């Protein structure tokens, strides 16, 4: 394929990413539909954040109405309902930010491809992973998980009462957050189908190529966003006083462990795929240099000064490429990863200070 044909394919791919990828994400699709409906009702364009606010108010009002109809109090759990409703309304906004970061990465990939196959594989993988059925199933599974957690709290010694409105609020939030977690789990895998494809990288040190640096930066920013999100979830668990009973402690600890797993997964998996891309390019370059040396070194007796100098120059390049790093993680990237892990951990252990709980007493139970 000549450069003009490849450029045309790149433009078609960029157009497809800009118009299709974001609308394939369930949270964002629903959010955009609600935003369009509200804009039509009030006859003026509204912002994304205002749409999130309206969705939060809607969930909160539904829960309060249910409590009134069933003659159950809602004042004792109003703060809990408010936090969960806020998570329901604003999670799609976080998902939209994440999708735009992913869009940016996808578009930057097109600047460094050496083969049309990368575009085909990436487009096919996106269509497969972000099918509506898979996302709905994932969200429903999280609804079941969320409702089960509320039931465990109801059976256990929760510090706040559990009512029907609690189940409804958590069901709404679990559906939306479940799709957000599905997005978190799938974004790092988008490098999987193209990990063995060839990219245009700096030949002397593939790891120092702009494509690698931009990819590492994009995923570092994403995991920091994930860390902030899980820290907010843990704030809700702190309100439940997770250290007051075994049931609440298990839920809080399980949430923390799951959050740390997602952050680590989202950091390590993309860097692993990037290291494979680097290794493949490095192997190709070394093989090419070996071939050039062998061409010059056909017969040692025929070597003259020029060929000897050429072999020496190529060998120097060979040694430089061979000594270059194969892993994209630098100290700054590792520091960002540690910071992202510390955010939810500090949020979790702040509960000890907030509730003035004697840790030794809980461990002795």
Buried (B, 14 or more C-beta within 10 A) or exposed (E): EEEEEBEEBBEEBBEBBEEEBBEBBBBBBBBBEBBEEBEEEEEEEBEBEEBBBBBBBBBBEBBBEBBEEEEBEBEEBBEBBBBBBBBBBBBBBBBBBBBEBBBBBBBBBBEBBEBBBBBBBBBEBBEEBBEEEBBBEBBBEBBEEBBEBBBBBBEBEBBBEBBEBBBBBBBBBBBBBBBBBBBBBBBBBBBBBBBEBBBBBBBEBBBBBEBBBBBBBBBBBBBBBBBBBBBBBBBBBBBBBBBBBEBBBBBBEEBBEBBBEBBBBBBBBBBBBBBBBBBBBBEBBBEEBEEBBEEBBEEEEEBEEEBEEBBEEBEEBBEEBEEBBBEBBEEEBEEBBEEBBEBBBEBBBBBBEEBEBEEEEBEEE
